[in-house]
Amino acid sequence: MTSKPRSVVSLALPVALLLVTGGQALAADAPLIASAKDVKWGPAPPFLPKGASMAVMAGDPAGTGPVSLRLKLPAGYQIPAHWHPTDEQVTVLSGSLAIGMGDKLDQTKGHTLNAGGFGIAAAHMNHYAWTTKGAVIQLNLMGPVALTYVNPADDPSKAAAR
């Protein structure tokens, strides 16, 4: 009877060590951004309306796996109705962002998230967003990052190709 508990303990110790050392190895490779001033901003991808800036915080937006992005949106910015193939988690870091669900942007039917606010748009759910005063938001989702506009005419990357 005593051999069974020993075998469980002898398996548990190496597994625990693997988890602990594996966690340290992963932590050493993880990005570290000490403050907002250290964020590296660049232009947003062409599938977003002009005016936004984007920073990749973690992950590869073109690859598979977890991705964390930040978007800096100017006052008056709007993202028409669209959907994503994976759940999208939105956190407002500063300013405010209004989010609505539906097939067309309608500023009378949204909910405003202020700094610290959080929302989730489920995969394939049509939604839209706008900000009146500007906002910095963080998006967490699974890559590859993709966005499909409900109305293809709203896609700025298609308009640029015309």
Secondary structure, DSSP 4 states (H G I P E B T S, - for coil): --HHHHHHHHHHHHHHHHHHHHHHHHHHHS----SGGG---EEPPTTSPTT-EEEEEES-TTSSEEEEEEEEE-TT-EEEEEE-SS-EEEEEEEEEEEEEESSS--TTSEEEEETT-EEEE-TT--EEEE-SS-EEEEEEEEESP--EESSGGG-HHHHHH-
